[in-house]
């Protein structure tokens, strides 16, 4: 899925969606379990998150895949560019997640064993340190809405260019005109948060063997990394 494309039709988005593309592709060979407006959709990616997805073409496949997601046997790895130099090389974030009490469009963290929200667990490790930003790989144990985005913010490292969670501002670095222009040029490379669903592994519903898929970073995301590798940070 490219960044900037929403999953299914909704308020303000009726045409340019993944569901529209699927219906165009072959509307008669997609599972419609649960909702006719979400044919074949087993899981979702946020509008501005790119990466690999699996779509179910039959009801038996949908049931099998949905159970794997529910049982947390699907392995999902993401690449995220976050603000700041993360202290530890790796870590695990455990919280409950639920809608923000004041703004229902975003999520908030709550006590892991508390009464509010659902369990959310994210494992992360540093891939590359780039000065004012860090590239991390996140492996999800749960798949909650905005999980990586709010989890990284909760430890003080919002995703680069994330408008909902404060990452669209300059959070690290200096205040020179050249640096501000550099960051804006980086922001302009992607439509929102720097988050990419890198790989997906699950059991094939019929062959009963594990299969894996991996997608390279989109060009805009890669250009940002290249820019940070070349800039002299002062």
C-alpha positions as CSV (number, residue, x, y, z in Angstrom):
1,X,0.0,0.0,0.0
2,X,1.4,3.4,-0.9
3,X,1.4,6.2,1.7
4,X,-1.4,8.7,1.3
5,X,-4.1,6.1,0.4
6,X,-6.9,5.2,2.8
7,X,-8.1,1.7,3.3
8,X,-11.8,1.9,2.7
9,X,-14.5,4.4,1.7
10,X,-15.6,6.8,4.4
11,X,-16.5,10.4,5.1
12,X,-14.6,12.5,2.6
13,X,-12.9,9.5,1.0
14,X,-15.2,7.6,-1.3
15,X,-13.0,7.0,-4.4
16,X,-9.2,6.8,-3.9
17,X,-9.1,3.8,-1.5
18,X,-7.6,0.3,-1.3
19,X,-11.1,-1.1,-1.4
20,X,-11.9,0.7,-4.6
21,X,-8.8,-0.7,-6.2
22,X,-9.6,-4.2,-5.1
23,X,-13.2,-3.9,-6.4
24,X,-11.8,-2.7,-9.7
25,X,-9.3,-5.6,-9.7
26,X,-11.9,-8.4,-9.2
27,X,-15.0,-7.6,-7.1
28,X,-16.3,-11.2,-7.4
29,X,-13.3,-12.9,-5.9
30,X,-13.0,-11.1,-2.6
31,X,-14.2,-12.2,0.8
32,X,-16.9,-9.9,2.2
33,X,-17.1,-11.3,5.7
34,X,-18.1,-8.7,8.2
35,X,-18.7,-5.7,5.9
36,X,-19.4,-5.4,2.2
37,X,-17.5,-2.1,2.2
38,X,-14.3,-3.9,3.3
39,X,-14.0,-6.9,0.9
40,X,-11.0,-9.0,1.7
41,X,-9.6,-6.6,4.3
42,X,-8.0,-8.7,7.1
43,X,-6.0,-5.9,8.7
44,X,-5.4,-2.2,8.1
45,X,-2.6,0.4,7.6
46,X,-3.1,4.0,8.5
47,X,-3.6,6.4,5.5
48,X,0.0,7.7,5.5
49,X,1.7,4.4,6.4
50,X,3.1,2.4,3.4
51,X,3.9,-1.2,3.2
52,X,2.9,-4.9,2.8
53,X,-0.6,-6.2,3.4
54,X,-2.5,-9.4,2.9
55,X,-6.0,-9.5,1.3
56,X,-8.3,-12.5,1.6
57,X,-10.0,-13.7,-1.6
58,X,-12.2,-16.4,0.0
59,X,-14.2,-16.7,3.2
60,X,-12.2,-19.7,4.4
61,X,-9.0,-17.7,3.8
62,X,-10.4,-14.7,5.7
63,X,-11.4,-16.8,8.6
64,X,-8.0,-18.5,8.7
65,X,-6.0,-15.3,8.5
66,X,-8.3,-13.4,10.9
67,X,-7.7,-16.2,13.5
68,X,-3.9,-15.8,13.0
69,X,-4.1,-12.1,13.7
70,X,-6.3,-12.7,16.7
71,X,-3.9,-15.4,18.0
72,X,-1.0,-13.1,17.4
73,X,0.9,-15.6,15.3
74,X,1.4,-13.2,12.4
75,X,4.8,-11.6,12.5
76,X,4.8,-7.9,11.5
77,X,7.8,-5.7,11.3
78,X,7.8,-2.0,10.6
79,X,10.5,0.6,9.9
80,X,9.9,4.0,11.6
81,X,12.0,7.2,11.6
82,X,11.6,8.9,15.0
83,X,12.8,12.1,16.4
84,X,15.8,12.0,18.8
85,X,18.7,9.7,19.6
86,X,17.1,6.7,21.4
87,X,19.1,5.8,24.5
88,X,18.8,2.0,24.4
89,X,19.6,-0.2,21.4
90,X,16.3,-2.1,21.9
91,X,13.3,-2.2,24.2
92,X,9.7,-3.2,24.7
93,X,6.8,-0.8,25.3
94,X,3.8,-2.2,27.1
95,X,0.7,-0.1,27.7
96,X,-3.0,-0.1,27.3
97,X,-4.3,1.9,24.3
98,X,-7.7,3.6,24.0
99,X,-9.1,6.7,22.3
100,X,-8.0,10.1,23.6
101,X,-10.7,11.4,25.9
102,X,-10.7,14.9,24.2
103,X,-9.9,13.9,20.6
104,X,-11.5,10.7,19.4
105,X,-9.3,10.7,16.2
106,X,-6.1,9.9,18.2
107,X,-5.1,7.3,20.7
108,X,-3.6,7.6,24.2
109,X,-1.7,5.3,26.5
110,X,-3.0,4.0,29.7
111,X,-1.7,1.8,32.5
112,X,-0.9,-1.7,31.1
113,X,-2.9,-3.6,33.8
114,X,-5.5,-0.9,34.1
115,X,-9.2,-0.9,33.3
116,X,-9.0,1.5,30.3
117,X,-8.1,0.3,26.9
118,X,-6.6,-2.8,25.4
119,X,-3.1,-4.3,25.9
120,X,-0.6,-3.1,23.3
121,X,3.0,-4.4,23.1
122,X,5.7,-3.1,20.7
123,X,9.3,-4.4,20.5
124,X,11.8,-2.0,18.9
125,X,15.5,-2.0,18.1
126,X,17.7,0.6,16.6
127,X,18.6,0.1,12.9
128,X,20.6,3.3,12.3
129,X,21.4,6.4,14.3
130,X,21.3,9.6,12.2
131,X,21.9,12.3,14.8
132,X,18.7,14.2,15.4
133,X,16.6,11.2,14.2
134,X,16.8,7.4,14.6
135,X,15.7,4.6,12.3
136,X,14.1,1.8,14.3
137,X,12.5,-1.5,13.5
138,X,9.3,-2.3,15.4
139,X,7.9,-5.8,15.8
140,X,4.3,-5.8,16.9
141,X,2.9,-8.3,19.4
142,X,-0.5,-6.6,19.1
143,X,-2.1,-4.6,16.3
144,X,-3.9,-1.6,17.9
145,X,-4.8,1.6,16.1
146,X,-1.8,4.0,15.8
147,X,0.1,1.6,18.1
148,X,3.7,2.4,16.9
149,X,3.0,6.1,16.6
150,X,1.6,6.6,20.1
151,X,4.1,4.1,21.7
152,X,7.1,5.9,20.3
153,X,5.7,9.2,21.4
154,X,5.1,7.8,24.8
155,X,8.9,7.2,25.3
156,X,9.7,10.7,24.0
157,X,10.4,9.9,20.3
158,X,7.5,10.8,18.1
159,X,7.6,9.6,14.5
160,X,9.1,12.1,12.0
161,X,6.4,14.2,10.3
162,X,3.6,12.6,12.3
163,X,0.9,15.3,12.3
164,X,-1.4,13.6,14.9
165,X,1.3,13.0,17.5
166,X,3.5,16.1,17.3
167,X,6.2,14.8,14.9
168,X,5.5,17.4,12.2
169,X,7.4,20.0,14.2
170,X,11.2,20.4,14.5
171,X,11.8,18.6,17.8
172,X,15.6,18.1,17.6
173,X,18.4,20.2,16.1
174,X,19.1,23.9,15.9
175,X,17.2,26.9,14.8
176,X,19.2,28.0,11.7
177,X,17.4,28.9,8.5
178,X,19.3,26.3,6.6
179,X,18.3,23.5,9.1
180,X,14.7,24.6,9.1
181,X,14.7,24.5,5.3
182,X,16.4,21.1,5.3
183,X,13.7,19.6,7.6
184,X,10.9,21.1,5.6
185,X,12.4,19.5,2.4
186,X,12.4,16.2,4.3
187,X,8.8,16.6,5.4
188,X,7.9,17.3,1.8
189,X,9.1,13.9,0.7
190,X,6.3,12.0,2.4
191,X,2.6,12.8,3.1
192,X,2.7,12.1,6.8
193,X,4.5,9.9,9.4
194,X,7.6,8.1,8.4
195,X,6.3,4.6,9.0
196,X,6.6,1.6,6.6
197,X,5.2,-1.9,7.0
198,X,8.4,-3.7,6.0
199,X,7.5,-7.4,6.3
200,X,4.6,-9.8,7.0
201,X,4.8,-13.5,7.8
202,X,1.9,-15.9,8.4
203,X,0.8,-19.5,7.8
204,X,-0.6,-20.1,4.3
205,X,-4.3,-21.0,4.8
206,X,-4.1,-24.0,2.4
207,X,-0.5,-25.1,2.3
208,X,-0.1,-24.8,6.1
209,X,3.4,-23.6,5.8
210,X,4.9,-20.3,6.9
211,X,5.3,-17.7,4.1
212,X,6.9,-14.2,4.3
213,X,6.7,-11.1,2.2
214,X,8.9,-8.0,2.4
215,X,8.6,-4.6,0.7
216,X,11.4,-2.1,0.2
217,X,11.1,1.5,1.6
218,X,9.3,3.9,-0.7
219,X,11.5,6.4,-2.5
220,X,10.4,9.4,-0.3
221,X,11.3,7.6,2.9
222,X,14.6,6.5,1.5
223,X,15.4,10.0,0.3
224,X,14.9,11.3,3.9
225,X,17.4,8.8,5.2
226,X,19.9,9.7,2.5
227,X,19.5,13.4,3.3
228,X,20.2,12.8,7.0
229,X,23.2,10.6,6.2
230,X,24.8,13.4,4.1
231,X,24.0,16.5,6.3
232,X,26.6,17.8,8.7
233,X,24.9,18.2,12.0
234,X,26.3,21.1,14.1
